[in-house]
C-alpha cells in the first residue's frame, strides 16, 4: 500500500506540474493562482498545497523538471573541460539551442520564463532562477578560463565578458525564435549559428582593460 501511495503522490505531483505549464503559458505567471492550476489538473487546492507551499515553489519545481536533462549534460561537459574546452563550449551551446527547440517541455517552459513572466517584487522565483542561471554561467566561464590556460584564447581575455556575450547570444536567439518559431528552423541552423559566434569570439575575444 505504501508503494502505491508513493506512486500516486508522484502522479499527482507530475499532473500538477503539467497543469502549471499549461496555465502559466495561457495566463502568464503573475495572473495565475494556485487554484487555477488545481482546477486545470482536476484537483482541489488541498492537493496542490500538499506538494507546494506557494506559487514560487511550484514555478521552481516546473523549471527543475524541464531543465534536468540539460543540467545533466552540463555536468558531464564541465567534468571534461580540460580535454578540449572550445569543443565543450560548442557542444554545450548547440545542445542548448537544439534542446529548447525540439523538446516540447523545455520549449514551453522557456516561453513562460521569457514571455509569460510579469516581474513583480513579491515573486521570489526570479531570484531562485537567477541563482541557477549564475551557476550555469560560472561553469561556462570555467570553460573559457580553461581555453585561456590551453592557449586557445590570449591570456588577457576577459572571460567574464566573454561568458556574458555567450549567454546573451543564446538567450537572445531563443527569445526571438519563440516569438515566431516558423521564421526559421532553429534545430537545423543551431550548429552554423554557434560556429559563427564562436569564430568571432575566438578570433577577436574581449580583452581586459589595461590599468593606466
C-alpha positions, 0 to 999 in steps of 0.5 A: 500500500505504501508503494502505491501511495508513493506512486500516486503522490508522484502522479499527482505531483507530475499532473500538477506540474503539467497543469502549471505549464499549461496555465502559466503559458495561457495566463502568464505567471503573475495572473495565475493562482494556485487554484487555477492550476488545481482546477486545470489538473482536476484537483482541489487546492488541498492537493496542490498545497500538499506538494507546494507551499506557494506559487514560487515553489511550484514555478521552481519545481516546473523549471527543475523538471524541464531543465534536468536533462540539460543540467545533466549534460552540463555536468558531464561537459564541465567534468571534461573541460580540460580535454578540449574546452572550445569543443565543450563550449560548442557542444554545450551551446548547440545542445542548448539551442537544439534542446529548447527547440525540439523538446516540447517541455523545455520549449514551453517552459522557456516561453513562460520564463521569457514571455509569460513572466510579469516581474513583480517584487513579491515573486521570489522565483526570479531570484531562485532562477537567477541563482541557477542561471549564475551557476550555469554561467560560472561553469561556462566561464570555467570553460573559457578560463580553461581555453585561456590556460590551453592557449586557445584564447590570449591570456588577457581575455576577459572571460567574464565578458566573454561568458556574458556575450555567450549567454546573451547570444543564446538567450537572445536567439531563443527569445526571438525564435519563440516569438515566431518559431516558423521564421526559421528552423532553429534545430537545423541552423543551431550548429552554423549559428554557434560556429559563427559566434564562436569564430568571432569570439575566438578570433577577436575575444574581449580583452581586459582593460589595461590599468593606466 
